[in-house]
Amino acid sequence: MKVAIFFGSQSDTDKMRGAANCLREFGIEFEAYVLSAHRVPEKLEEVLADVEKRGAEVIIAGFRNVGSTNSCNKISWN
């Protein structure tokens, strides 16, 4: 995986899908996660450390204060 995409709410999926589509168009491997930085910051740190350990070179983040989720979910757009 070269790129990790993070966003804070399922409601951001359509907006962040543009990043996924662009990466896919250029054949760049990625993973996407829905993760609330406000509710579970320790989980965010854990997942960030994991994606870094697995070789992520770029992180795209789209967080906001509204509509957070209580957990981390990996999204598959591939």
C-alpha positions in Angstrom: 0.0 0.0 0.0 1.4 3.4 -1.0 -1.4 5.7 0.2 -3.8 5.6 3.1 -7.1 7.7 3.0 -8.7 8.6 6.3 -12.0 10.4 6.9 -14.0 10.9 10.1 -17.5 10.0 9.0 -19.4 7.7 6.6 -21.1 10.9 5.3 -17.7 11.9 3.8 -17.5 8.8 1.7 -18.7 10.5 -1.6 -16.3 13.4 -1.1 -13.3 11.1 -0.4 -14.2 8.8 -3.2 -12.7 11.3 -5.6 -9.3 10.8 -4.1 -9.7 7.0 -4.4 -10.8 7.3 -8.0 -7.8 9.5 -8.8 -5.4 7.0 -7.2 -7.0 4.1 -9.0 -6.8 6.0 -12.3 -3.0 6.2 -11.9 -2.7 2.6 -10.6 -1.7 3.6 -7.1 -2.4 1.1 -4.3 -4.4 2.5 -1.4 -6.5 1.7 1.6 -9.3 3.9 3.0 -10.5 4.1 6.6 -13.5 5.8 8.4 -12.1 6.8 11.8 -13.2 9.3 14.3 -10.2 11.3 15.6 -12.4 13.0 18.2 -13.9 9.9 19.8 -11.1 7.4 19.5 -7.8 9.3 19.1 -5.9 6.3 20.5 -7.3 4.1 17.7 -6.2 6.7 15.1 -2.7 6.6 16.5 -2.7 2.8 16.4 -4.0 2.6 12.8 -1.6 5.4 11.6 1.3 3.5 13.1 0.2 0.3 11.4 -0.2 1.9 7.9 3.2 3.6 8.3 4.8 0.3 9.3 3.2 -1.4 6.2 4.8 1.2 3.9 2.3 4.0 3.4 4.2 6.9 1.8 1.2 9.4 1.6 -1.7 9.9 3.9 -4.8 11.8 2.7 -7.0 13.0 5.6 -10.4 14.5 5.5 -11.6 15.1 9.1 -14.3 17.4 10.4 -16.1 17.9 13.7 -19.6 16.8 12.6 -21.0 13.3 12.2 -18.2 11.3 13.8 -18.3 7.5 14.1 -17.4 5.5 17.2 -15.0 3.1 15.6 -12.6 2.5 12.7 -13.8 0.8 9.5 -11.7 -0.1 6.5 -13.4 0.8 3.2 -12.8 -1.2 0.1 -13.3 0.7 -3.2 -11.0 -1.5 -5.3 
